[in-house]
């Protein structure tokens, strides 16, 4: 036993020092660029502001060219002679960062063109030490940005590896129940992910802008040569500006609300019981504020991809409501209460497959909006369930369809009810899809315009055009379709209208076997996860008639199903359909096997599509890519 323990400790120590050495190597590269190149260049540019300009003779000038990875690099060398205060001097420094050859921009070749054939020029001379001189004292911002890539990418990565290896996790006292087995769950004050989101935002923003920083300096020279395809590169700094705006918003949000904790009541939340809690906000109390609370049960699993393993999250169940807004200790207190079904999985941990329960609260406010999320413990065995007594009755008895009018409109008819799902139900999703498709079409048009000059493959143009066309068709369908459902004791009629074209389906009441709900589309953006429920009416002859789409929240889907059931006069259909929502909790081995079987076609498609895409991009734009690198 001792030998095993010693071996395990030795392996951990070896892994630690191996990781530290790995991180130190990367950090050393970034530090070397910073200390030996970037900072000295900045210091030279600063102190040369006070230098004076004097006449000089050009003794010699030469431009050396060297092949490098399919493109040429250049280095200009020159020698000058000049007089200062009656004494003669010689100098050979052309620019601030002229220690080696490069092909970042055209500075080397342009400077050579200016000096070639010139007998006289002017130099900048240090009055305190006249032997120091330079021809061009301006910083080469493109080259500086190129070096910044190594500082941020290599140095930042190395520093992150060393920080990760040396971080000290918060200790967890032994003997605690499962819902307190994680450090953030030991006490019933769970912090939101705002701080980690802020760090990720700024880290990714700095990384992206460092990588794309040379482009604004290189782009004018490429365009001057007639290389119009170089306009494509402008996308990267534009994305960088968007990321910067996002990071600034996250910072302002953090300054306004700070660390936001949630106190669950009961603790933990109970599957088949209550999942509730309260959040204290540094926000002046206003009873008109509307905070949307979403509770999601996610199935998370690790999936292999071309770039390694990635974590995928898919919603198994989701519901939302409006929080009860009360005066609080710091201005505003938000209270919420959900009652999830008893057949859902509890919070779990694992390397291959696990389940998470997340609370997300958002509101549109003057200034910066509120948008926070928490991972909370939800188990089958819970503590005292006192939350239901602490929330005002109107918060529990509110109509689940209260904030769903933009998706479905229900009205009573003489014989039953009519449900209308109007056009433009999800404007954000619709216009986002149309914009994405338009971008692909725009690139296809650009490639077609330049194809005669640059020899771009028609297959490559067709690929972009086809993808853009399919995405636009989907966006147009989302934009221009509506659904009207008429329900009465004799049966139901579903009428789908797509840009004026109507398609109707009928079913008699005695032919209906079940009314079921399921999660159709899902979307994730930052902290926000959205699961859109779909309601289907099943018939004896195997038909599936859509009775609802794009419904946010299980309780709203349940409310719509109950209204349909009551109008049909069939009380047992919805309860039977509830059993279809029961998740199957798999072992880690079964989960991995199922994921591998289901993902083989997807993996093959991703690999083939990715290889073809990068081959085409590199083949068509290799000159631009090599210049940028």
SULMO-V371786 format. One record per helix or strand of 3 or more residues. SS is the DSSP state (h for helix, s for strand). FROM is the first residue (numbers start at 0). TO is the last residue. Records with the same first field share a line. If there is no record, write none. Layout:
# SULMO-V371786
SS: FROM-TO / FROM-TO
This chain:
# SULMO-V371786
h: 1-49 / 106-114 / 140-165 / 177-179 / 182-184 / 193-211 / 214-223 / 227-256 / 386-388 / 392-396 / 426-453 / 457-478 / 508-510 / 553-567 / 572-580 / 587-627
s: 51-67 / 70-83 / 86-90 / 119-124 / 260-263 / 274-280 / 291-304 / 307-321 / 323-327 / 330-337 / 352-362 / 369-374 / 408-411 / 415-420 / 480-487 / 490-497 / 500-507 / 511-524 / 527-538 / 543-551
